[in-house]
Amino acid sequence: MKVPGPHPLAASRPWDRPAPELATPVLRLRELDRKELRAWFTALGEPAFRGDQVFEGLQRHGWTSWDQFSQVSKDLRARLSPASDISVPVITESISSSDGSTKHAFRLADGQQVEGVYMPYARRTTLCLSSQVGCAMGCTFCATGLMGIVRNLSAGEIVGQVVAMLNAHPAEGGAGVNLVFMGMGEPLHNLDHVMKAFHILTDPAGLGLSPRRITLSTSGLVSGIERLGGYAKRPRLALSLNATTDDYRSRIMPVNKVWNLEALADALLHFPLDKSERITLEYVLLQGVTDSLEDGRRLARFAQRFPSKINLIPFNPHEGSGFEPPTEARIGELCQLLAQAGLTVSVRRSRGQDVAGACGQLVRGPRKH
Ligand code: SF4
């Protein structure tokens, strides 16, 4: 297996620069939280409670046409319609997997595309969301990383992915929904919009999702981890670790050149956790590369430094990756080793593998199969 050389992104640090934003000529109401909607209606000379009504319609009911807002007078709807946009990202293609997952391709207002994955489980549904078009982090194992960064998603576009997927799968309500920011983009590189979306999605007047059911996965952007720790109410944190030595991690994840494993462990040790909260460590197992027993021992030592739980993720082979998944025997040995070290470990079988919707496989536009 050929190991790639040091990545030029480590020197240029594109994640230090703000990503471009959505340019929009019209007021997009799905970008606004409830307080902002109340203020907008007040400025129009309408009672503030109209803002509550519209927020509930947009977020809890997922309405996308003014015709659905029957509690708002026809006259007012006629005024609002040309002055605002209440659309959600348009699902242009949906590919279902044999395991029940569906990968959706979304077209955004400016024609860009992102993808999200709907994953139904017995007692809950998990939605995997994108936070950016493309990604600045350049992880070499990731199809999205090959695109580079195009722009941030706005808060309304992030929320809109949730609304669009719940509208497409109407049997699922808000109560049993988990969200994971594990799609396209580094969510900590777009933290302001991700946190605004989090604020909207957890509002009890909207979908009222539990903050504990929302997880943000980072590649190890320590400046972002520190910022996230400053929020009183925030998503749970997961780290896409994937390597146990700096040498290898820097080769596959350029951000490690800037914040190495020691800096990461220090940031995670100081990350303010709630009682019983733990940081999830995601570790992709690549046969002959990251799945040795020595890797397991180093992983255990890293994970023991702060409250954590480990997700082992057998690699999803995709075209041209050059990597292979681990054997079942090795997965078992690693689980045993980590459990004996007193760690909580689970094996995450990525959903949606046959539709290229698993972690590290999201790219712009649906794949052809
Ligand atoms: S793995 Fe995540 S952070 Fe790395 S390039 Fe892909 S989308 Fe970006």
Residues whose N, C-alpha, C, O or C-beta is under 5 A from the ligand:
A	BS01	SF4	C135 M137 G138 C139 C142 T144 G145 G183 M184 G185 E186 S219
